[in-house]
Amino acid sequence: RDEDDINDVTSMAGVNVNEENMCNSELVGTVIHSCADKPFLSSEVLQKKILNIGKRHDIVELNSDVVNLVSQATQERLRVLLEKLTVIAQHRLLTHKGSDRYMVSSDTKAQLRFFEKLDQLEKQRKDEEERELLLRAAKSRANTADPEQARLKQKARELQQMELAQMQQREANLTALAAIGPRKKRPLDS
């Protein structure tokens, strides 16, 4: 039943299965010799490089198959990388003008400000994490003989003192501004 289905499909495509089987049976048992691949990298230079690296691991002798294998592996790795780069380049060439999700912008200053703001937010987040770590270390009642713990506690105390000084400075500035009163605008000379 399955063979009839295959014959129906192949006859519709104009292929004679019996002729194909006869042609393929002639090739069975024949030896196909492939031409030797040229090495991708220079064998002498690659062999010297492998032996230099191998000296660290007590390798003094090298089979030629190793050099060929490393050369082919390097060629394959470069081929894969180039395929990925091609995909990336093609993706960059795509235009997203018709899509509502993308907005084309050529305002370089705004883009730089955006990245600076991202960096600033990341730095602020890391500072907050470090501050929380230091405050937890300062509050912990763990073994004080540990020099690392003592250093963290000292750093936490310094951080708290610095924050207190900044808060006092801010309050002093606000008090001074309140005492001076609102800023008066200069009259425009006509």
CNS distance restraints for C-alpha pairs under 8 A (distance, minus, plus):
assign (resid   1 and name CA) (resid   5 and name CA) 6.48 0.50 0.50
assign (resid   2 and name CA) (resid   6 and name CA) 6.33 0.50 0.50
assign (resid   3 and name CA) (resid   7 and name CA) 6.16 0.50 0.50
assign (resid   4 and name CA) (resid   8 and name CA) 6.08 0.50 0.50
assign (resid   5 and name CA) (resid   9 and name CA) 6.28 0.50 0.50
assign (resid   6 and name CA) (resid  10 and name CA) 6.06 0.50 0.50
assign (resid   7 and name CA) (resid  11 and name CA) 5.86 0.50 0.50
assign (resid   7 and name CA) (resid  17 and name CA) 7.09 0.50 0.50
assign (resid   8 and name CA) (resid  12 and name CA) 6.19 0.50 0.50
assign (resid   9 and name CA) (resid  13 and name CA) 6.40 0.50 0.50
assign (resid  10 and name CA) (resid  14 and name CA) 6.21 0.50 0.50
assign (resid  10 and name CA) (resid  15 and name CA) 5.15 0.50 0.50
assign (resid  10 and name CA) (resid  16 and name CA) 6.86 0.50 0.50
assign (resid  10 and name CA) (resid  17 and name CA) 7.14 0.50 0.50
assign (resid  11 and name CA) (resid  15 and name CA) 5.44 0.50 0.50
assign (resid  11 and name CA) (resid  16 and name CA) 6.43 0.50 0.50
assign (resid  15 and name CA) (resid  20 and name CA) 7.96 0.50 0.50
assign (resid  16 and name CA) (resid  20 and name CA) 6.43 0.50 0.50
assign (resid  17 and name CA) (resid  21 and name CA) 6.20 0.50 0.50
assign (resid  18 and name CA) (resid  22 and name CA) 6.31 0.50 0.50
assign (resid  19 and name CA) (resid  23 and name CA) 6.23 0.50 0.50
assign (resid  20 and name CA) (resid  24 and name CA) 6.16 0.50 0.50
assign (resid  21 and name CA) (resid  25 and name CA) 6.05 0.50 0.50
assign (resid  22 and name CA) (resid  26 and name CA) 6.66 0.50 0.50
assign (resid  23 and name CA) (resid  27 and name CA) 7.18 0.50 0.50
assign (resid  24 and name CA) (resid  28 and name CA) 6.74 0.50 0.50
assign (resid  39 and name CA) (resid  43 and name CA) 7.05 0.50 0.50
assign (resid  39 and name CA) (resid  68 and name CA) 6.43 0.50 0.50
assign (resid  39 and name CA) (resid  71 and name CA) 6.22 0.50 0.50
assign (resid  39 and name CA) (resid  72 and name CA) 7.17 0.50 0.50
assign (resid  40 and name CA) (resid  71 and name CA) 5.60 0.50 0.50
assign (resid  40 and name CA) (resid  72 and name CA) 6.61 0.50 0.50
assign (resid  40 and name CA) (resid  74 and name CA) 7.93 0.50 0.50
assign (resid  40 and name CA) (resid  75 and name CA) 6.27 0.50 0.50
assign (resid  41 and name CA) (resid  45 and name CA) 8.00 0.50 0.50
assign (resid  41 and name CA) (resid  46 and name CA) 6.83 0.50 0.50
assign (resid  41 and name CA) (resid  71 and name CA) 5.61 0.50 0.50
assign (resid  42 and name CA) (resid  46 and name CA) 6.02 0.50 0.50
assign (resid  43 and name CA) (resid  47 and name CA) 5.88 0.50 0.50
assign (resid  43 and name CA) (resid  67 and name CA) 6.54 0.50 0.50
assign (resid  43 and name CA) (resid  68 and name CA) 7.65 0.50 0.50
assign (resid  44 and name CA) (resid  48 and name CA) 6.27 0.50 0.50
assign (resid  45 and name CA) (resid  49 and name CA) 6.23 0.50 0.50
assign (resid  46 and name CA) (resid  50 and name CA) 6.11 0.50 0.50
assign (resid  46 and name CA) (resid  67 and name CA) 6.74 0.50 0.50
assign (resid  46 and name CA) (resid  71 and name CA) 7.91 0.50 0.50
assign (resid  47 and name CA) (resid  51 and name CA) 6.10 0.50 0.50
assign (resid  47 and name CA) (resid  62 and name CA) 7.64 0.50 0.50
assign (resid  47 and name CA) (resid  67 and name CA) 6.17 0.50 0.50
assign (resid  48 and name CA) (resid  52 and name CA) 6.11 0.50 0.50
assign (resid  49 and name CA) (resid  53 and name CA) 6.32 0.50 0.50
assign (resid  50 and name CA) (resid  54 and name CA) 5.86 0.50 0.50
assign (resid  51 and name CA) (resid  55 and name CA) 6.04 0.50 0.50
assign (resid  51 and name CA) (resid  59 and name CA) 6.92 0.50 0.50
assign (resid  51 and name CA) (resid  60 and name CA) 6.53 0.50 0.50
assign (resid  51 and name CA) (resid  61 and name CA) 7.57 0.50 0.50
assign (resid  51 and name CA) (resid  62 and name CA) 7.32 0.50 0.50
assign (resid  52 and name CA) (resid  56 and name CA) 7.55 0.50 0.50
assign (resid  53 and name CA) (resid  57 and name CA) 7.55 0.50 0.50
assign (resid  54 and name CA) (resid  58 and name CA) 6.18 0.50 0.50
assign (resid  54 and name CA) (resid  59 and name CA) 4.71 0.50 0.50
assign (resid  54 and name CA) (resid  60 and name CA) 6.89 0.50 0.50
assign (resid  55 and name CA) (resid  59 and name CA) 5.30 0.50 0.50
assign (resid  55 and name CA) (resid  60 and name CA) 6.36 0.50 0.50
assign (resid  62 and name CA) (resid  66 and name CA) 6.96 0.50 0.50
assign (resid  62 and name CA) (resid  67 and name CA) 7.95 0.50 0.50
assign (resid  63 and name CA) (resid  67 and name CA) 7.14 0.50 0.50
assign (resid  64 and name CA) (resid  68 and name CA) 6.40 0.50 0.50
assign (resid  65 and name CA) (resid  69 and name CA) 5.98 0.50 0.50
assign (resid  66 and name CA) (resid  70 and name CA) 6.09 0.50 0.50
assign (resid  67 and name CA) (resid  71 and name CA) 6.08 0.50 0.50
assign (resid  68 and name CA) (resid  72 and name CA) 6.08 0.50 0.50
assign (resid  69 and name CA) (resid  73 and name CA) 5.99 0.50 0.50
assign (resid  70 and name CA) (resid  74 and name CA) 6.03 0.50 0.50
assign (resid  71 and name CA) (resid  75 and name CA) 6.21 0.50 0.50
assign (resid  72 and name CA) (resid  76 and name CA) 6.11 0.50 0.50
assign (resid  73 and name CA) (resid  77 and name CA) 6.07 0.50 0.50
assign (resid  74 and name CA) (resid  78 and name CA) 6.15 0.50 0.50
assign (resid  75 and name CA) (resid  79 and name CA) 6.12 0.50 0.50
assign (resid  76 and name CA) (resid  80 and name CA) 6.23 0.50 0.50
assign (resid  77 and name CA) (resid  81 and name CA) 6.21 0.50 0.50
assign (resid  78 and name CA) (resid  82 and name CA) 6.03 0.50 0.50
assign (resid  79 and name CA) (resid  83 and name CA) 6.19 0.50 0.50
assign (resid  80 and name CA) (resid  84 and name CA) 6.30 0.50 0.50
assign (resid  81 and name CA) (resid  85 and name CA) 6.14 0.50 0.50
assign (resid  82 and name CA) (resid  86 and name CA) 6.02 0.50 0.50
assign (resid  83 and name CA) (resid  87 and name CA) 6.33 0.50 0.50
assign (resid  84 and name CA) (resid  88 and name CA) 6.25 0.50 0.50
assign (resid  85 and name CA) (resid  89 and name CA) 6.03 0.50 0.50
assign (resid  86 and name CA) (resid  90 and name CA) 6.09 0.50 0.50
assign (resid  87 and name CA) (resid  91 and name CA) 6.11 0.50 0.50
assign (resid  88 and name CA) (resid  92 and name CA) 6.26 0.50 0.50
assign (resid  89 and name CA) (resid  93 and name CA) 6.36 0.50 0.50
assign (resid  90 and name CA) (resid  94 and name CA) 6.55 0.50 0.50
assign (resid  96 and name CA) (resid 102 and name CA) 6.26 0.50 0.50
assign (resid  96 and name CA) (resid 103 and name CA) 7.99 0.50 0.50
assign (resid  97 and name CA) (resid 102 and name CA) 7.32 0.50 0.50
assign (resid  97 and name CA) (resid 103 and name CA) 7.58 0.50 0.50
assign (resid  97 and name CA) (resid 104 and name CA) 7.43 0.50 0.50
assign (resid 107 and name CA) (resid 111 and name CA) 6.40 0.50 0.50
assign (resid 108 and name CA) (resid 112 and name CA) 6.12 0.50 0.50
assign (resid 109 and name CA) (resid 113 and name CA) 6.11 0.50 0.50
assign (resid 110 and name CA) (resid 114 and name CA) 6.11 0.50 0.50
assign (resid 111 and name CA) (resid 115 and name CA) 6.35 0.50 0.50
assign (resid 112 and name CA) (resid 116 and name CA) 6.07 0.50 0.50
assign (resid 113 and name CA) (resid 117 and name CA) 6.04 0.50 0.50
assign (resid 114 and name CA) (resid 118 and name CA) 6.25 0.50 0.50
assign (resid 115 and name CA) (resid 119 and name CA) 6.19 0.50 0.50
assign (resid 116 and name CA) (resid 120 and name CA) 6.07 0.50 0.50
assign (resid 117 and name CA) (resid 121 and name CA) 6.08 0.50 0.50
assign (resid 118 and name CA) (resid 122 and name CA) 6.15 0.50 0.50
assign (resid 119 and name CA) (resid 123 and name CA) 6.12 0.50 0.50
assign (resid 120 and name CA) (resid 124 and name CA) 6.06 0.50 0.50
assign (resid 121 and name CA) (resid 125 and name CA) 6.09 0.50 0.50
assign (resid 122 and name CA) (resid 126 and name CA) 6.26 0.50 0.50
assign (resid 123 and name CA) (resid 127 and name CA) 6.10 0.50 0.50
assign (resid 124 and name CA) (resid 128 and name CA) 6.16 0.50 0.50
assign (resid 125 and name CA) (resid 129 and name CA) 6.25 0.50 0.50
assign (resid 126 and name CA) (resid 130 and name CA) 6.16 0.50 0.50
assign (resid 127 and name CA) (resid 131 and name CA) 6.01 0.50 0.50
assign (resid 128 and name CA) (resid 132 and name CA) 6.09 0.50 0.50
assign (resid 129 and name CA) (resid 133 and name CA) 6.18 0.50 0.50
assign (resid 130 and name CA) (resid 134 and name CA) 6.14 0.50 0.50
assign (resid 131 and name CA) (resid 135 and name CA) 6.11 0.50 0.50
assign (resid 131 and name CA) (resid 156 and name CA) 7.62 0.50 0.50
assign (resid 131 and name CA) (resid 159 and name CA) 7.84 0.50 0.50
assign (resid 132 and name CA) (resid 136 and name CA) 6.09 0.50 0.50
assign (resid 133 and name CA) (resid 137 and name CA) 6.16 0.50 0.50
assign (resid 134 and name CA) (resid 138 and name CA) 6.10 0.50 0.50
assign (resid 134 and name CA) (resid 152 and name CA) 6.05 0.50 0.50
assign (resid 134 and name CA) (resid 153 and name CA) 6.88 0.50 0.50
assign (resid 134 and name CA) (resid 155 and name CA) 7.08 0.50 0.50
assign (resid 134 and name CA) (resid 156 and name CA) 5.00 0.50 0.50
assign (resid 135 and name CA) (resid 139 and name CA) 6.17 0.50 0.50
assign (resid 135 and name CA) (resid 153 and name CA) 7.94 0.50 0.50
assign (resid 135 and name CA) (resid 156 and name CA) 5.85 0.50 0.50
assign (resid 136 and name CA) (resid 140 and name CA) 6.09 0.50 0.50
assign (resid 137 and name CA) (resid 149 and name CA) 6.96 0.50 0.50
assign (resid 137 and name CA) (resid 152 and name CA) 6.21 0.50 0.50
assign (resid 137 and name CA) (resid 153 and name CA) 5.93 0.50 0.50
assign (resid 137 and name CA) (resid 156 and name CA) 7.54 0.50 0.50
assign (resid 138 and name CA) (resid 152 and name CA) 6.98 0.50 0.50
assign (resid 138 and name CA) (resid 153 and name CA) 4.54 0.50 0.50
assign (resid 138 and name CA) (resid 154 and name CA) 7.86 0.50 0.50
assign (resid 138 and name CA) (resid 156 and name CA) 5.94 0.50 0.50
assign (resid 138 and name CA) (resid 157 and name CA) 7.41 0.50 0.50
assign (resid 142 and name CA) (resid 149 and name CA) 7.97 0.50 0.50
assign (resid 143 and name CA) (resid 149 and name CA) 7.75 0.50 0.50
assign (resid 144 and name CA) (resid 149 and name CA) 6.49 0.50 0.50
assign (resid 144 and name CA) (resid 150 and name CA) 6.07 0.50 0.50
assign (resid 145 and name CA) (resid 149 and name CA) 7.86 0.50 0.50
assign (resid 145 and name CA) (resid 150 and name CA) 7.44 0.50 0.50
assign (resid 146 and name CA) (resid 150 and name CA) 6.33 0.50 0.50
assign (resid 147 and name CA) (resid 151 and name CA) 6.10 0.50 0.50
assign (resid 148 and name CA) (resid 152 and name CA) 6.22 0.50 0.50
assign (resid 149 and name CA) (resid 153 and name CA) 6.20 0.50 0.50
assign (resid 150 and name CA) (resid 154 and name CA) 6.18 0.50 0.50
assign (resid 151 and name CA) (resid 155 and name CA) 6.15 0.50 0.50
assign (resid 152 and name CA) (resid 156 and name CA) 6.07 0.50 0.50
assign (resid 153 and name CA) (resid 157 and name CA) 6.23 0.50 0.50
assign (resid 154 and name CA) (resid 158 and name CA) 6.30 0.50 0.50
assign (resid 155 and name CA) (resid 159 and name CA) 6.15 0.50 0.50
assign (resid 156 and name CA) (resid 160 and name CA) 6.18 0.50 0.50
assign (resid 157 and name CA) (resid 161 and name CA) 6.16 0.50 0.50
assign (resid 158 and name CA) (resid 162 and name CA) 6.10 0.50 0.50
assign (resid 159 and name CA) (resid 163 and name CA) 6.18 0.50 0.50
assign (resid 160 and name CA) (resid 164 and name CA) 6.11 0.50 0.50
assign (resid 161 and name CA) (resid 165 and name CA) 6.15 0.50 0.50
assign (resid 162 and name CA) (resid 166 and name CA) 6.21 0.50 0.50
assign (resid 163 and name CA) (resid 167 and name CA) 6.15 0.50 0.50
assign (resid 164 and name CA) (resid 168 and name CA) 6.18 0.50 0.50
assign (resid 165 and name CA) (resid 169 and name CA) 6.11 0.50 0.50
assign (resid 166 and name CA) (resid 170 and name CA) 6.14 0.50 0.50
assign (resid 167 and name CA) (resid 171 and name CA) 6.20 0.50 0.50
assign (resid 168 and name CA) (resid 172 and name CA) 6.09 0.50 0.50
assign (resid 169 and name CA) (resid 173 and name CA) 6.15 0.50 0.50
assign (resid 170 and name CA) (resid 174 and name CA) 6.25 0.50 0.50
assign (resid 171 and name CA) (resid 175 and name CA) 6.13 0.50 0.50
assign (resid 172 and name CA) (resid 176 and name CA) 6.11 0.50 0.50
assign (resid 173 and name CA) (resid 177 and name CA) 6.17 0.50 0.50
assign (resid 174 and name CA) (resid 178 and name CA) 6.14 0.50 0.50
assign (resid 175 and name CA) (resid 179 and name CA) 6.21 0.50 0.50
assign (resid 176 and name CA) (resid 180 and name CA) 6.29 0.50 0.50
assign (resid 177 and name CA) (resid 181 and name CA) 6.30 0.50 0.50
assign (resid 177 and name CA) (resid 182 and name CA) 7.81 0.50 0.50
assign (resid 178 and name CA) (resid 182 and name CA) 7.53 0.50 0.50
